[in-house]
Structures are given as C-alpha cells and as structure tokens.
C-alpha cells in the first residue's frame, strides 16, 4: 500500500516501513482550525487504540485533536511542534507530522480512505 | 452553509477577500481573513483594526418619552447623557441579571440608538416592546438600515482622518459622538469600542454607504479583522461577553450583573426614578462594595454574589484556556473559566512610557474566570490557582488585576508583579565619604552641564540669581516660623508666633507681601504655600470651608460645580479632578460624574477661550469657582469680560456668586501691563508658582483683590487658616527670603524683562516656522503673546522630537495637543523663552537658534549628537545672568 490514507476525522497516515507510520492532520483540518498555537504531544511508548485521542491541536478559537488512524504504539513525537505549532498550518503532511507509530494491526488500515475518496468526502462537507 | 443565515451589507466583500466565513448568532460572518486572528489582533494593537459589526442589533428609540422609557428599561443613567454622548449599560431583569448588555448612543434630545448583541436582538426587542408606554416613544429596529463598523487602535484617528475631515471627528475623549455627512447620508462617529484601545471608533453609515466607507478605510491603512480577533481583543481587555460573563451561568441561574466590575459604572445610583431590577441591583451593589472593603463575612455560597469575574493569566504555558474549565485553589473548587483564549502580544522596545511595540510578538494564554467572591487578587501579589481542563490536565495560573493596561497610545500586556525596590546597604565611613564626594562631583557636573552646555527651553523652569540663591540657603532655610492670626485677640492684634528667634523671618515675610502688592497691585498675598499646586489646593479647600460656613456640625459639602480648562486643552493637573481638585468637587446628581465644566474654545482657535460661550456655561451651570489659566498658554484669557458678566448676572456683592481665580502658574512673571493683568481685570484670586517666568526659587503664592469689607473677606481668612495649619507647618522660610529678593529683582527689571520675553517668543516662533517647522497658534497675531512656543510634528512624534533635541543639548518637553489621545502620544514640543532671555538672548539670537532646532529635528541623515558642539558653542555666548540685583 502506498501514498497517504485518510480518516473521516481528517487525520492522514503514511506507511514508512512495514508497520511503522507517520501521522498528522490534513490540510482541510488545519484550515478549519486556523492558525495553531498549541500542540499537546503524547509520551513515547504509549499504546493507543484506533480512534482514541493521541495529541491535542489547538488554535486561538478552536480545540482540535489528532486521533489514532489505527491502533499502535507511539515511537517518536515531533518535538519541534511545541515551539512552532504553525508548522502544521504551513506543511501539514510534511514538516507538520505529529507522531510516528508502530501499527498494532495492519488490517485496521483497510477502513481508511485513499486520496481520491478523501477529496470526495471533504467536498461533501463544505 | 445554511442559507437562512443573515448576511451583512459587507458580506460579499468578506467572501471575496478570503474571509473565513462561519455561522455566528444567526449570521454568516468572517472569523478571520487570510491574515489570521493573531496578525489581526496585533494589527489592532499596533496600528488599526477594522471590524464589520453590522450583525449587532440596532434599535432607534425616539420621541418625547424616549428618555423616560430608557431610564425605566436600562440600568445606566440615560438622562445623564447629553446629546452626542454614549455609555455602556445593561438591560436588566427583575432579578438583577442580564437580559443583555448594550451600548446607548444619544444622538439628540429625543433620539437614541441602542446597540445590543446579535444573538439577543429578538429577545431584547420583545422585552423592550413589552415595556413600551402607550405613546411618546417609537422603537424601531434599524439593524438593516444602518451598518456598523468598528475602527480600533493607535492609528485609528489618523486612518479615519484620511476618509473624513479631521475636524468632524468627535472630541478626543471616550464616549463622544459626532455626526457628519457622508455619501449622501449621515455618518455617526462614536468614540467607543470593544477592544480596550483608547483610540477607538464605531461608525454607523447608512446601509448604502457602508461599502464605500469600508473600502476607503482599508485603503487608508486599516487592517480588516474578523470575529476571532474581536473576541481575543475584548478578552485581553477584560470586557464581558453575554453568554460567558453575563446571562445564565452554568448552574442555570442568572449571573448577577455586579459579578462584573463594569456594573459599578453601568448601574445608576440615582434614587429618583425606578428602573427594572433596581432593588436587586441595589442589594448587589451594597454586597459588592462590602466585598471590596473585605467587610462581608457571609459565606460565599449564601451571598447574592457567589462569584466575581476576574482576569486569569498563565505565564508558563502555551495552551489556550477554554470556557468551562474548573479553577481549584488549595484543593477546593473555587470557580470556572468563563472565557478563554490565547493572545499574541507585541514585544515592546524601549523603556517606560515611551516604549513602542516592536515587530516581534509572543503568545500567552489568558481568560476571564468567575471566581468565588471571597478570593481577591491584590495589586501587589497574585493569587495562584490551578486550572483543571476537561481531561483532568492541571496547569498553573494566576488571578491578576488585569491582563491589559490601556496605556495610550499603545496598550501593554500585564507583565507580572512588581519586584521589591532596592535598599541602600550600610557601608563603612570611608566608603560613605567617597560616595559623598562622588555625589558632590556629579551634582556639580550636572549643574555645569545645565548652566553652560545646554539651551534650556522648558517654559516652566528658570534659574535664580546668586543673590536669591544666597538668601534661599541662609539660616532660615533650617528654621520654622509657624504663625497665625487669632481673631479672639482682636482684629488688629499681631499674629501669634509659635517659635522664638523668628522676628527677622516674620519681618521679611511682611516685606515680601508688601513687595508682591507693589508688583501685582493686589490687596493681599498668602506667601506660605510652597508650590503652585499647593496654592491651588489651598484655595479650593478655603472656598469649600467658606461655602459651608453656615453648616456647622455637618460634613462639609463639596463645591457644587467648577469651570476649568480641559486637561487636553492645556489645563494643568492642579485644576483637574484627577489632580488637586479631586477632593473638592461634587458629583453632578444628573450625570453622576464630577461637576466640572470646561471652557469652550473659539471655533477657529483652540488656544483662545470663547468668552460668550463661557458666560453661557456660567449662566447654566452656576459654578462655585471659575479657574482661568493653563500650562499651555499662548494668549491672555478673557478675565474682564467674564468677571463683568458674573458681576452683572449674580451681583458683585453676592457671596454666592462664582469666585474667579486666575491660575498664573506659567505667566506669573509676565503679569502686568505687558501681557495681562488679571488683578486689574477683576479676578478675586491669582495663584502662581514663583519659578517659571518669575525670578523666584520654587514656591507658590496666592494673591488677592479681596480686602476688608469685601464679600469674600471670610473666604480670604480661610485661605490663611487652610495654609497654616491646613497645608503647611514648615513653610520653608529660607526660600521665602529668596522670594523676597527675587520680587525686588522683578520690580526693578519688569519693563525690560517682560517685553523681551514675549518679543523673543514671537521672533523664535516666526523663525521656527520659516525654518520648516509647524508652529501652533495664529501666525497673524505673532503665534504667541507669552513666553511659550509650540511646535507640532507628525502624530505621536513629540517625545522623539524632544529626545533628539535633548541629545543635541536643547532641553524641552513633549507636549500633547488638544487632538492627541494622551501624553504618551504627544505630537508636539513645548518651549519657552524666559530662561534664555534671562541669560541675555534677544530676538536675533532666537532667530539664529531656530534653524539649529529645525535641523536637529528634521535632518534624519545625521544623529542629533552631531549638533551638540554647535549648541554648546551657542550657549557659551549666554552664560551671564541678566536682570539681577
């Protein structure tokens, strides 16, 4: 499986190597939240199940969160976001990645959307 | 998005300019533009933000009964508003909670505009309609017909002045209104807002003119800002929002209005007319006042005011606070966050009042909290609390006095609490001696610098001659000479002296009074006051005693009403409610504000009093006291006209007539035939400080035309008793002796010195104008009739101009003019010729100095220090004091 996959809650996930993946929030999500001022990151080593909150991502007006696209263990967090949460605004799927995880059960990936499906999905929201 | 949402007349502009449109209170509104909330917030604090607030509800209330109707339905005192004034108010329910909060604009005697929250428009309308009387009031919803645009921030006045004529802006004070034609209709301009900015406007154009006005304001440099910044700005300023700090609380009950400190000003105390919620609000007020005095012992849960709104700040942390989070103190839950956010604040550059916001910024979480009413922050220490979020996370926060200081022109973020001041540590004698030597040397160096290296142009200073200096530091400088007249000993008995060895001081004090009588032509003088400010304070105090002379055994009533110069039209603090007048003036029962009127200016010249308008004000207001004289003074004041009028209107011998005082602080040394003679013109009292244009050491005097048999004779006796023992015990007999010497000098040199000072000022003003500086005042009449010369630079540049001059060794002071928002935003520099005249400068010398002043201010290619040498060389020609004995 290649390329980004998406959840209905506007997270993306990128498989890097077998069961290791990067995740973050989508361009659509950052645009809805506005300029971000705070990112609350989880501790490395935490196990989190699919759909549970993994990080808090907040703007002046709104509090959002990153939910786990699939269940797994936090391997690494993007510490640079603590001082520069606006990186998520400028590059949500690149420099603005939030956590790197080890996927517990790859079959959970099947519930996610591909790029085209997500595009269709967000079109329906506005 | 829901098609049923309301769209303001500016909706399409927002949409086509990247407005992030969201539903808000039934409207489709921009929460921010592509600039973002943070930049929009900062643009408002640094320059000017522009907000479409047309979604707010606007009711027009008109008719002969309109005022009575608003008195009944609103908590503030609508009757206390004059046409073209506005105030914050509440629509209260019977329980003392908020139906809504609102702003009331009085456009005419029978014409009001009431602005309410968008989300409450329908509720408010039904509420108000249900209380409408049968006739005499029309209530119309004009929310569609009139748009509403807020323009807020330090540059707001400059931006607006590019769109409408600067002369039609409302007077430079909060809550003032003007109405001007714009695009074929009326444009209402109000000095109000919801950001905490001191320079603030709310604009009400007709619907069809709104687009044009908005476009022009954007072109003039205002930054469009959305509802996001509107909320973060109001929250930083600590202003309440319905649904958060007002309305129904989380327990489902009304939040009492007095939970908000603004209720102190927005709920009237007048006993006369009833209004909805009055009895509940009176109970809240009395509880509120007892809480502030720490007198209320009732447990918080049993109070009406269980919680009070307090600002909340987080100094260590980056997470925005959110409404609903719990506040915990010492393990107990003590309140909740009613509004929370994270605000940007500019990093200031420079120090003190003159610091300016730089381009860098930082962020911090802030909020408002409803905090249990037995917990109060003090101004010198924070109250540390914990905030618990909805997931159980805990963060440290502080309850603070405020999160934003509305210092004009640039408001500051609250930066924490004061550190205790340093103390001097005791040292051994040898080190104390060397420190003393250093102190002496540095003082001598400073003396030398000011006397031979600097050109001193501050109009409220002077130097004393060595003769006067010697007298001032001779033996009486360490003595007392308490004395007063005891009437019981007989009318002509000598004064009682309470110390021995003072015969010389006593005799010289009598000589001084005689010398002052010769110089000023007055009948009497009180010379024991040691400053001009004290002179004024003593007069107010004595007049209060006099007005209460028939009310023994009762608390003395304050002066009913006073007529003075407005602070921003040159008035001095010694005649302002914020200064020496504070304890002496009554509150106007109608407006519930200090009963102070201000001299009207001539329409074409803010530096001249409109005498006719003044007489009109005196006829209407019937003040106890009229105070002429100010610290920005270019022309004589119309003393004779006003005194004539008062004597005609009230009778010269009527002890209830206004007392006429001339505060001659600045011009004491110019009084007489060469400028103005207020004593001859009939002023009852002239006060002054003796060290500005007069040759004396730093003291004050009270001069009078009142003598035996005068209708104010009793008042003059109170002046003596309120001086001693009222204001002084030790009246500094040393400098009093010096003042005698100085008065002898003045008597001898008056006819040379006085005309020279004014001729120099006129020559200087003309030459400055020719050198390219804008000089205030009327060119036709030579700019000035006094020692003062005022120059104007770009808005807010006064301090920088004075700083440049100081770096070039020319000493002046920045001056805020009538159209400047505050001292810190001064646009000008004030100068005076008196001191350098005393050191021998003549017209030609001031004409030679003017281009140097202009170069230092205007030549931005060279540092001001570059001219210091030239200034020092110039000054060295004028180091010999003249006009001395």
Contacts between the chains, C-beta under 8 A, distances in Angstrom:
chain1	res1	chain2	res2	distance
A	34	B	20	7.0
A	34	B	31	7.3
A	34	B	32	6.3
A	34	B	36	6.7
A	34	B	37	6.2
A	34	B	228	7.0
A	35	B	36	4.6
A	35	B	37	6.2
A	35	B	38	5.5
A	37	B	38	7.7
A	37	B	318	6.9
A	37	B	320	6.3
A	37	B	342	4.8
A	37	B	363	5.7
A	38	B	318	5.2
A	38	B	319	4.6
A	38	B	320	6.1
A	38	B	342	6.9
A	40	B	319	6.7
A	40	B	393	8.0
A	56	B	319	7.7
A	58	B	319	6.7
A	58	B	320	5.5
A	58	B	342	7.9
A	59	B	37	7.6
A	59	B	320	7.9
A	60	B	37	4.7
A	60	B	38	6.8
A	60	B	228	6.1
A	60	B	232	5.9
A	60	B	320	6.5
A	60	B	341	5.6
A	60	B	342	5.6
A	60	B	343	7.7
A	61	B	31	6.5
A	61	B	37	6.7
A	61	B	228	5.1
A	61	B	231	7.6
A	61	B	341	7.6
A	63	B	320	7.4
A	63	B	322	6.2
A	82	B	318	7.5
A	126	B	1	7.9
